[in-house]
Amino acid sequence: MRKDSLSMSEERDRDSREKKRILLVDDEQVFLEQLKDALLSSSLDLVIETASDGLEALDKLSMMPQDIVITDIRMPRMDGYALLKEIQKRYPSTYVVVITAFGSVSGAVEAMRYGASDFLEKPFNMNTLELSLAKIIRQQEILKENIELKGRIPQYTEGLDQLVGSNAKMQKLYDQILTAADTSLTVLILGETGTGKELVARSIHSRSDRRAKPFVTINCAAVPENLLESEFFGHEKGAFSGAVTQRIGKFEKAHTGTLFLDEIGDIPLDLQAKILRVLEDGKITRLGSNREIELDFRVICATNRPIQSMIKKELFREDLFYRISVLPIIIPPLRERKDDISLLVSHFIEKHGKKFNSPVKGVSREAMDQLLAYSWPGNVREMENVIQRAMVSCRSERIEHVADLGKSLHEAASATAEEAADDPTIWVDAGEGAGYHAIKQNLIEQFERRYFEHLLKKHRGIIAEAARESGLNYKTFYLKAEKYNLTRKRVREG
């Protein structure tokens, strides 16, 4: 009998934990009881407590965390605004809905500025309050699911811990990585700059049977063209002027392991033919030698270049393309998975918190809105740079304002919004009858062109300085400027 009693008690406790906890705060006792009864009779599954003022509310919050607080503004001892500020400081995960019989636009703005999720004027319709609460509860559930999924992903996909995202496109990416890891086939990773192509390559290697062997990388775009062949295949002493010692090339260093050829689209045509032969034969010859060296390696390639277009222009060998793209993997840009932004923000804050000795634990809703509105031309790498800058300059536990996210980001996003409102052609330049995606892409391109042109003019065409302010690396900025024909001469003359 006692055992059954305990089981029923435990079940009641479990059901209580699954329900959303709401604290109602108002100095009018009759209104407080009426509101409690109405909410308990609603379709929402709630556990409700009450408090008569802000101080009592804080006492109850200290004893039992609450998911949502619904508070009046005018109360003795501590009013609703003061309570709201304290909740934001002490319990940032608790959402607050403000209600008042003295509603005004300025009051609503003030409440939202302090971090309220909603503002309702008495008397209000219960359906309106239920809709507001349902929306908040759904937001909390999505956040919880994302956090739980982030915790599960590394367990399910060992070696993918640096890739963060629960978006459906990221789930597909994880599956492709696991598939590629179980084979020895050549992989071609396609994605914009900053999407994490090297992280994907490392994840494939770390899950493969070569995980204990070398993982060797070479950025084909970063090596001068006249040195590329030596970088790939190595050379003997005296092979050419300046070759004072023997050099082991990247292919040889990757023996028994994996060779990652980043930005393979930047390899010149004559060298592409030699790369193809090595991939087919598994043998290399050092410069200045006639001896072939047989090797065992797995190759993973990556590029942000439009390879198919380059093939048509005879800038990239078609036979090499088919040889390296046995297993193609496409990484989605950040603008196509914005539901992952909150996860990425948490990841970067956790990643860099100790390094910077930063007090930052999160971002305000205003700052998150700004992050969600931005197009992220530099993708995840740009976001990481922005969060790092914000953490260095922020002295509180939350990045509160847009300004904390970097001046250029704030100015660019604000300018884009103003231009979109003032210039309706932005929405129609995509073409007659264009759909949502075409118009959205056109808006992104309009923004990028004006943003990069603005920074280049500001810095007199000096790409290094403009890139530094934008938070992008030099190469990313240069490729974007090149895309929009923003040469130094043109920008200076403009």
Steps between C-alpha positions, in 0.01 A plus 500: 500500500780738594683409179192590292466824692862592430460415132195726473687778678802461271272506196334819623844657546602394150180641347559822692854528362372457141245781540599862451539696822347848502523764773223765509592830670235763586403695812125462423414168665160460327655549154782262591261217593279560194800489267630182668164324461470609136847371413443168679181461293684575175635246249855560628657252741617724786608506864420843643625692804417855606674793667364838611804712406849492350685413819276202574541391138879502532478295819290238321731500199797433728322194640358364173601602145212611279464471123287816465416794726187708435525825694311823555692830482368711789555315830625595848857431620628398153325586174487290183784681321739442792390136521552459125856633523582271792363195318706585191810526720445194721285266287566580132323183380171610661262678262296796627158627387406846628135599565369836615181705526699810404604393150686731269736476207785634713425243771508216248826626353651529848394143587643361177821694553545330835447159334127424531368241254158665473298795631122481562262773611223427752230396438633248248341209320606163644545365147765768443687397816472129411644565154787698652577223749472227236751686282745536791463132597570393142814718491620339824434151365694570179795636701493194729488264200795678339708481819417131548580425138829687524585281797412182312675575171859444621398165657331388180766639269839474661737755348220741402512698824621816326209494253198660664146489366168318523353630173377229259777591254759450773348164591543397138860624515572286808363194320716573194809533721433163663442339159826647362694390809406137441656498150837585347344687207613850403275774640432847358368750757320797348410811698546873534797644684458475876251210502744254659633288214817404690294401805296265280820352354647446848175342617509251212862413581436466876217251437692297240733203551788742430419709810832412671699594190605846371245761391693733266356823361603735223321819403551507124400867481756610759810351333669696217445325166872445438532313833189284479662202326775487761239527777307207356778263397812624680846546345856376518794714603613709202180436300476873430655826611447533876439128562784466750352198679267212423131576560220249567175598325145494637403179319793318654428640847144368470617142442258257677283800599286770339600792277263799502531718188323821598395739221591249228324725250800736518751246363632598152404278206846354433530383861146358494617238248780389735262485797264280296780259414606471865141434608466225240842334552563567868862589414699825518839610374689772683628790292858430396456121530408217262396260775128433546377467859189289555270639766179411684283803568139611502418835336232748607462817291310824559421817310276804508541551125223418246674192360238417236524852361881479504486174301292670230756783485782240486645623828462162670549152355180303467679166551654627824160620618347154452800343675473717813119520526424132552326604824390866482398675825337845499517713816203738538582871551397652832222709340324172409503368858431801717320282753850382600621851588401478868691170530806650332492804729493276809777285354733794432434664837584172673801443273662841557378581853807371685745624239377859535414466871163643394191526724272461195249215532255591224345774286190714539196451279581828324849376415363162390251673270790685339695177454197336339441793266856511363586312177843370619698517173801355688286222650595327828855635500369857486254428781778364719705816440201719587429310824866513600513879450180541699632288788820702519312831525203387712530533881168343602357147487306573183579671173220752534504725197558486129803724546673215685491296181732729310445840346517382141239230558263746664550767233465255212181342633345839581594642162353199321170532685477872423589450134244221463233733634606797288581313177220264389699399190710280728202268524417487130842501331503122524273493195136511403301242694800396709421286800601539863841332472603698191403830663672401825821410312485830312465689827801316646710585194392865509595517866838329446594727211419817696659368819834405341506816287435715810789341693741520207423870448540560872844336498613651166488165321737326744352151526695395811358790704146456365510125568621562856202726575252256342623204706570300184839362407692660213424231244125497566482877474709502182281237330184692589650826369606319183149354459351851491786652294605724787859554390723742688498746207123495458431543871744788536360679195145440624 
